[in-house]
Amino acid sequence: MLPVVADLARQAADSTQVILTTHSPQFLDAFGVEFPTTTVAEWRDGKTELSVLDGDELGRWLKDYSLGSLLRSSELEGMA
């Protein structure tokens, strides 16, 4: 079902802003090679900080790893 939801989100994003949040590596992997804009939320000094990951750096990682595997390995937080 996750690939269907990812595909529907991609289609909706053609005409409106779509914001999804997940802790599911499988859902992230459902986006395939067309990865979405990726924002990492981290708890620091008593507050939540959001960081949009740089497309170039993320793209280099995605040549060898899926977005879900980067989430599982905690590498996404290291890029923030």
C-alpha positions as CSV (number, residue, x, y, z in Angstrom):
1,M,0.0,0.0,0.0
2,L,2.9,2.4,0.7
3,P,3.9,2.7,-3.0
4,V,0.3,3.7,-3.8
5,V,0.3,6.4,-1.1
6,A,3.7,7.7,-2.4
7,D,2.4,7.8,-5.9
8,L,-0.8,9.7,-4.9
9,A,1.3,12.1,-2.9
10,R,3.5,12.7,-6.0
11,Q,0.4,13.3,-8.1
12,A,-1.1,15.7,-5.6
13,A,2.2,17.6,-5.4
14,D,1.8,18.7,-9.0
15,S,-1.1,21.0,-8.0
16,T,-0.7,21.7,-4.3
17,Q,1.8,21.5,-1.5
18,V,1.9,18.1,0.2
19,I,3.5,17.6,3.6
20,L,4.0,14.1,5.0
21,T,5.7,12.9,8.1
22,T,6.9,9.4,8.8
23,H,9.1,7.2,10.8
24,S,8.8,4.4,8.2
25,P,11.8,3.6,6.1
26,Q,9.5,1.4,3.9
27,F,7.4,4.5,3.2
28,L,10.5,6.6,2.2
29,D,11.7,3.8,0.0
30,A,8.3,3.7,-1.8
31,F,9.2,7.0,-3.4
32,G,11.9,5.2,-5.4
33,V,14.5,7.3,-7.2
34,E,12.3,10.5,-7.2
35,F,12.9,11.4,-3.6
36,P,10.9,14.2,-2.0
37,T,12.2,17.3,-0.4
38,T,13.5,15.9,2.9
39,T,13.4,17.7,6.2
40,V,14.9,16.3,9.4
41,A,13.4,17.2,12.7
42,E,15.7,17.1,15.7
43,W,15.3,17.9,19.4
44,R,18.0,20.3,20.5
45,D,18.3,22.4,23.7
46,G,14.6,21.9,24.5
47,K,13.2,22.8,21.1
48,T,12.5,21.1,17.8
49,E,14.7,22.2,14.9
50,L,13.9,21.5,11.3
51,S,16.5,21.3,8.6
52,V,15.9,20.8,4.9
53,L,18.6,18.5,3.5
54,D,20.8,19.9,0.7
55,G,19.8,18.2,-2.5
56,D,23.3,17.7,-3.7
57,E,24.6,16.0,-0.6
58,L,21.5,13.9,-0.3
59,G,21.8,13.0,-4.0
60,R,25.3,11.7,-3.5
61,W,24.2,9.5,-0.7
62,L,21.2,8.3,-2.7
63,K,23.5,6.9,-5.4
64,D,24.5,4.1,-3.0
65,Y,21.6,4.0,-0.4
66,S,17.9,4.3,-0.3
67,L,16.2,7.1,1.7
68,G,14.8,4.5,4.0
69,S,18.2,2.9,4.7
70,L,19.6,6.4,5.5
71,L,16.8,6.8,8.0
72,R,17.5,3.4,9.6
73,S,21.2,4.2,9.9
74,S,20.6,7.7,11.4
75,E,22.7,9.3,8.6
76,L,19.9,11.7,7.8
77,E,20.3,13.4,11.2
78,G,24.0,13.7,10.5
79,M,23.3,15.7,7.3
80,A,21.0,18.2,9.1
